[in-house]
């Protein structure tokens, strides 16, 4: 009975070894198509052989068929052993524990060779093989123990790798959360900065409309109407010529204020910069012409010193800045003095200066205005009124164009405003 059952147990053991090797070495059609196909052929043979052997033993009972099946089984077992051995060498470096498979495979290899030798010795030479079979059994048992240990270590390694991957995934997630938190913090800070800028813009608009609507445009329109009434009542005389000149002066100022007011209305959603390349020489000449009559009345010379020709800036804002500064320079200069409007280039900036030699002023004027939250009224050399709104708007416009404004002044020696604009793109 043991003799008849031996081929079946050998085939079953070989089948188990084949399936173990295929699973342990991860031999799949996707990764190892050819090798996987060979394993499928061997699996089919190892399934068919026991079935045919049992059918022959109980039904057909043909001796040569039995011997042929036993021979095929022996060859298949040996081929399976060699196939598993080849797979171990072929996939030696594919995964971490594959190399240990070859080491643990040694007892089974010797056991298979010894088992086949014992079978041939018993079959053809009638040699006593009990000792060889016992050694084979011991080797197979040792093989099973080694495979069990190997499997346990492999799965322990897989579990450790999974834990490691989970830890890495958690660390990555924590890093990403921290990164997103920083982004949100930066976005919050940027939003707070924008809100502060919006608040500044709203205050600036209030200053503009207060200056243009209440303090300048309305009174100028009234003065223009009164002058026209006076002029219509005068005959041709020197006085009429003076009133005509005065009317033109007022009309020019009204035109300037209207342009500023129109520009301001366009900024109701926030002052938007429109930076472009500005020709300073052309702009300086234009500003000089606008104030020439005002300067001539006090015999004040407007001198231009243009060393730097171009600047990237919001041109409308620069016009407002220069009008305010030049108007103040003339207003607080004495008869016969001069005002210098200049530009100079440095390595990384453009300096624009408006210098006069008149009454002078407090150089910390901007701090006083901020503390009082209202401008300080001053009188010019001919009694002109200065509200201080112009300087406050000038400071805001300079800073909105990423510039700096500095004032140097001495009482009765003059005032110099220095505007510095960075020419390097941040």
ZIPEWO-V545185 format. One record per backbone hydrogen bond with DSSP energy under -0.5 kcal/mol. CO is the residue of the C=O (numbers start at 1). NH is the residue of the N-H. E is the energy in kcal/mol with one decimal. If there is no record, write none. Layout:
co=CO nh=NH e=E
co=CO nh=NH e=E
This chain:
co=1 nh=5 e=-2.3
co=2 nh=6 e=-1.5
co=3 nh=7 e=-0.5
co=5 nh=9 e=-2.4
co=6 nh=10 e=-2.4
co=7 nh=11 e=-2.4
co=8 nh=12 e=-2.6
co=9 nh=13 e=-2.5
co=10 nh=14 e=-2.4
co=11 nh=15 e=-2.6
co=12 nh=16 e=-2.5
co=13 nh=17 e=-2.4
co=14 nh=18 e=-2.4
co=15 nh=19 e=-2.5
co=16 nh=20 e=-2.5
co=17 nh=21 e=-2.7
co=18 nh=22 e=-2.4
co=19 nh=23 e=-2.2
co=20 nh=24 e=-3.3
co=21 nh=25 e=-2.5
co=22 nh=27 e=-2.4
co=23 nh=26 e=-0.9
co=26 nh=28 e=-0.9
co=28 nh=32 e=-3.0
co=32 nh=36 e=-2.2
co=33 nh=37 e=-1.9
co=34 nh=38 e=-2.0
co=35 nh=39 e=-1.9
co=36 nh=40 e=-1.8
co=37 nh=41 e=-1.8
co=38 nh=42 e=-2.1
co=39 nh=43 e=-2.4
co=40 nh=44 e=-2.2
co=41 nh=45 e=-2.2
co=42 nh=46 e=-2.6
co=43 nh=47 e=-1.3
co=44 nh=48 e=-2.4
co=45 nh=49 e=-2.5
co=46 nh=50 e=-0.6
co=47 nh=51 e=-1.0
co=48 nh=52 e=-2.6
co=49 nh=53 e=-2.5
co=50 nh=54 e=-2.5
co=51 nh=55 e=-2.3
co=52 nh=56 e=-2.4
co=53 nh=57 e=-2.1
co=54 nh=58 e=-2.2
co=55 nh=59 e=-2.5
co=55 nh=60 e=-1.3
co=56 nh=61 e=-3.8
co=61 nh=63 e=-0.5
co=62 nh=66 e=-1.9
co=63 nh=67 e=-2.6
co=64 nh=68 e=-2.2
co=65 nh=69 e=-2.6
co=66 nh=70 e=-2.3
co=67 nh=71 e=-2.4
co=68 nh=72 e=-2.9
co=69 nh=73 e=-2.7
co=70 nh=74 e=-2.3
co=71 nh=75 e=-2.5
co=72 nh=76 e=-2.9
co=73 nh=77 e=-2.7
co=74 nh=78 e=-2.4
co=75 nh=79 e=-3.0
co=76 nh=80 e=-3.0
co=77 nh=81 e=-2.3
co=78 nh=82 e=-2.3
co=79 nh=83 e=-2.8
co=80 nh=84 e=-2.8
co=81 nh=85 e=-2.2
co=82 nh=86 e=-2.8
co=83 nh=87 e=-2.6
co=84 nh=88 e=-2.1
co=85 nh=89 e=-1.9
co=86 nh=90 e=-3.2
co=87 nh=91 e=-2.5
co=89 nh=92 e=-1.2
co=91 nh=94 e=-0.8
co=91 nh=95 e=-0.6
co=95 nh=98 e=-1.0
co=97 nh=101 e=-0.6
co=98 nh=101 e=-0.9
co=98 nh=102 e=-0.8
co=99 nh=103 e=-1.0
co=100 nh=104 e=-2.1
co=101 nh=105 e=-1.0
co=102 nh=106 e=-0.6
co=103 nh=106 e=-0.8
co=105 nh=109 e=-2.0
co=106 nh=110 e=-2.3
co=107 nh=111 e=-2.8
co=108 nh=112 e=-2.8
co=109 nh=113 e=-2.2
co=110 nh=114 e=-2.6
co=111 nh=115 e=-2.5
co=112 nh=116 e=-2.5
co=113 nh=117 e=-2.2
co=114 nh=118 e=-2.3
co=115 nh=119 e=-2.3
co=116 nh=120 e=-2.5
co=117 nh=121 e=-2.3
co=118 nh=122 e=-2.4
co=119 nh=123 e=-2.4
co=120 nh=124 e=-2.7
co=120 nh=125 e=-0.6
co=121 nh=125 e=-1.3
co=121 nh=127 e=-1.9
co=129 nh=133 e=-2.5
co=130 nh=134 e=-2.3
co=131 nh=135 e=-2.4
co=132 nh=136 e=-2.3
co=133 nh=137 e=-2.4
co=134 nh=138 e=-2.3
co=135 nh=139 e=-2.7
co=136 nh=140 e=-2.6
co=137 nh=141 e=-2.6
co=138 nh=142 e=-2.8
co=139 nh=143 e=-2.4
co=140 nh=144 e=-2.5
co=141 nh=145 e=-2.2
co=142 nh=146 e=-2.6
co=143 nh=147 e=-2.7
co=144 nh=148 e=-2.3
co=145 nh=149 e=-2.5
co=146 nh=150 e=-2.8
co=147 nh=151 e=-2.8
co=148 nh=152 e=-2.3
co=149 nh=153 e=-2.3
co=150 nh=154 e=-2.4
co=151 nh=155 e=-2.6
co=152 nh=156 e=-2.0
co=153 nh=157 e=-2.5
co=154 nh=158 e=-2.6
co=155 nh=159 e=-2.5
co=156 nh=160 e=-2.4
co=157 nh=161 e=-2.8
co=158 nh=162 e=-2.4
co=159 nh=163 e=-2.4
co=160 nh=164 e=-2.8
co=161 nh=165 e=-2.9
co=162 nh=166 e=-2.4
co=163 nh=167 e=-2.7
co=164 nh=168 e=-2.8
co=165 nh=169 e=-2.7
co=166 nh=170 e=-2.7
co=167 nh=171 e=-2.7
co=168 nh=172 e=-2.9
co=169 nh=173 e=-2.7
co=170 nh=174 e=-2.8
co=171 nh=175 e=-2.7
co=172 nh=176 e=-2.6
co=173 nh=177 e=-2.8
co=174 nh=178 e=-2.6
co=175 nh=179 e=-2.6
co=176 nh=180 e=-2.9
co=177 nh=181 e=-2.5
co=178 nh=182 e=-2.3
co=179 nh=183 e=-2.3
co=180 nh=184 e=-2.7
co=181 nh=185 e=-2.5
co=182 nh=186 e=-2.9
co=183 nh=187 e=-2.8
co=184 nh=188 e=-2.6
co=185 nh=189 e=-2.8
co=186 nh=190 e=-2.8
co=187 nh=191 e=-2.5
co=188 nh=192 e=-2.7
co=189 nh=193 e=-2.5
co=190 nh=194 e=-2.6
co=191 nh=195 e=-2.5
co=192 nh=196 e=-2.2
co=193 nh=197 e=-2.7
co=194 nh=198 e=-2.8
co=195 nh=199 e=-2.3
co=196 nh=200 e=-2.2
co=197 nh=201 e=-2.6
co=198 nh=202 e=-2.5
co=199 nh=203 e=-2.2
co=200 nh=204 e=-2.7
co=201 nh=205 e=-2.7
co=202 nh=206 e=-2.1
co=203 nh=207 e=-2.2
co=204 nh=208 e=-2.6
co=205 nh=209 e=-2.9
co=206 nh=210 e=-2.3
co=207 nh=211 e=-2.6
co=208 nh=212 e=-3.2
co=209 nh=213 e=-2.1
co=209 nh=214 e=-0.8
co=210 nh=214 e=-0.9
co=210 nh=215 e=-1.5
co=211 nh=216 e=-0.9
co=212 nh=217 e=-2.6
co=213 nh=218 e=-0.9
co=216 nh=220 e=-2.4
co=217 nh=221 e=-2.4
co=218 nh=222 e=-2.0
co=219 nh=223 e=-2.7
co=220 nh=224 e=-2.7
co=221 nh=225 e=-2.2
co=222 nh=226 e=-2.2
co=223 nh=227 e=-2.6
co=224 nh=228 e=-2.1
co=225 nh=229 e=-1.9
co=226 nh=230 e=-2.4
co=227 nh=231 e=-3.0
co=228 nh=232 e=-2.1
co=229 nh=233 e=-0.7
co=230 nh=233 e=-0.9
co=230 nh=234 e=-0.6
co=231 nh=234 e=-1.0
co=235 nh=237 e=-0.5
co=237 nh=241 e=-1.5
co=238 nh=242 e=-1.7
co=239 nh=243 e=-2.4
co=240 nh=244 e=-2.3
co=241 nh=245 e=-2.1
co=242 nh=246 e=-2.5
co=243 nh=247 e=-2.6
co=244 nh=248 e=-2.2
co=245 nh=249 e=-2.0
co=246 nh=250 e=-2.5
co=247 nh=251 e=-2.8
co=248 nh=252 e=-2.4
co=249 nh=253 e=-1.9
co=250 nh=254 e=-2.6
co=251 nh=255 e=-2.6
co=252 nh=256 e=-2.2
co=253 nh=257 e=-2.5
co=254 nh=258 e=-2.7
co=255 nh=259 e=-2.1
co=256 nh=260 e=-2.1
co=257 nh=261 e=-2.8
co=258 nh=262 e=-2.8
co=259 nh=263 e=-2.3
co=260 nh=264 e=-2.3
co=261 nh=265 e=-2.2
co=262 nh=266 e=-1.2
co=264 nh=267 e=-1.5
co=265 nh=268 e=-1.3
co=267 nh=270 e=-2.7
co=271 nh=273 e=-0.5
co=274 nh=315 e=-0.6
co=276 nh=313 e=-2.3
co=278 nh=280 e=-0.9
co=278 nh=311 e=-1.7
co=279 nh=283 e=-2.0
co=280 nh=284 e=-3.0
co=281 nh=285 e=-2.2
co=282 nh=286 e=-2.0
co=283 nh=287 e=-2.4
co=284 nh=288 e=-2.5
co=285 nh=289 e=-2.2
co=286 nh=290 e=-1.8
co=287 nh=291 e=-1.3
co=289 nh=292 e=-1.0
co=291 nh=295 e=-2.2
co=292 nh=296 e=-2.8
co=293 nh=297 e=-1.9
co=294 nh=298 e=-0.5
co=295 nh=298 e=-1.0
co=295 nh=300 e=-2.8
co=296 nh=299 e=-1.4
co=298 nh=336 e=-1.9
co=301 nh=303 e=-0.7
co=301 nh=339 e=-3.0
co=303 nh=341 e=-3.1
co=305 nh=307 e=-0.8
co=305 nh=343 e=-2.3
co=307 nh=309 e=-0.5
co=309 nh=280 e=-2.8
co=309 nh=281 e=-0.7
co=311 nh=278 e=-2.8
co=311 nh=313 e=-0.8
co=313 nh=276 e=-1.7
co=313 nh=315 e=-0.8
co=314 nh=318 e=-2.2
co=315 nh=319 e=-2.2
co=316 nh=320 e=-1.9
co=317 nh=321 e=-2.5
co=318 nh=322 e=-2.6
co=319 nh=323 e=-2.6
co=320 nh=324 e=-2.2
co=321 nh=325 e=-2.3
co=322 nh=326 e=-2.9
co=323 nh=327 e=-2.4
co=324 nh=328 e=-2.1
co=325 nh=329 e=-2.4
co=326 nh=330 e=-2.2
co=327 nh=331 e=-2.4
co=328 nh=332 e=-2.4
co=330 nh=333 e=-1.3
co=331 nh=381 e=-2.1
co=332 nh=359 e=-2.7
co=334 nh=337 e=-1.9
co=337 nh=301 e=-1.6
co=338 nh=357 e=-0.6
co=339 nh=303 e=-3.1
co=339 nh=341 e=-0.5
co=340 nh=342 e=-0.5
co=340 nh=355 e=-2.7
co=341 nh=305 e=-2.3
co=342 nh=353 e=-2.3
co=343 nh=307 e=-2.2
co=344 nh=351 e=-3.3
co=348 nh=423 e=-2.2
co=348 nh=424 e=-0.7
co=349 nh=346 e=-2.9
co=350 nh=421 e=-2.5
co=351 nh=344 e=-2.5
co=352 nh=419 e=-3.2
co=353 nh=342 e=-2.5
co=354 nh=417 e=-2.5
co=355 nh=340 e=-2.9
co=356 nh=415 e=-0.6
co=359 nh=412 e=-3.3
co=362 nh=365 e=-1.1
co=364 nh=367 e=-0.7
co=364 nh=368 e=-1.6
co=365 nh=369 e=-2.2
co=366 nh=370 e=-2.0
co=367 nh=371 e=-2.5
co=368 nh=372 e=-2.4
co=369 nh=373 e=-1.5
co=369 nh=374 e=-0.8
co=375 nh=377 e=-0.5
co=378 nh=386 e=-3.1
co=380 nh=383 e=-1.5
co=384 nh=380 e=-2.9
co=385 nh=387 e=-0.5
co=386 nh=378 e=-2.4
co=388 nh=392 e=-1.6
co=389 nh=393 e=-2.5
co=390 nh=394 e=-2.5
co=391 nh=395 e=-2.5
co=392 nh=396 e=-1.9
co=393 nh=397 e=-2.7
co=394 nh=398 e=-2.5
co=395 nh=399 e=-2.2
co=396 nh=400 e=-2.1
co=397 nh=401 e=-1.1
co=398 nh=401 e=-0.6
co=398 nh=403 e=-2.2
co=399 nh=402 e=-1.6
co=402 nh=422 e=-0.8
co=404 nh=420 e=-2.7
co=406 nh=418 e=-3.1
co=408 nh=416 e=-3.1
co=410 nh=413 e=-2.2
co=410 nh=414 e=-1.3
co=414 nh=410 e=-2.1
co=415 nh=356 e=-2.9
co=416 nh=408 e=-2.9
co=417 nh=354 e=-2.1
co=417 nh=419 e=-0.5
co=418 nh=406 e=-2.2
co=418 nh=420 e=-0.5
co=419 nh=352 e=-2.6
co=420 nh=404 e=-2.2
co=421 nh=350 e=-2.3
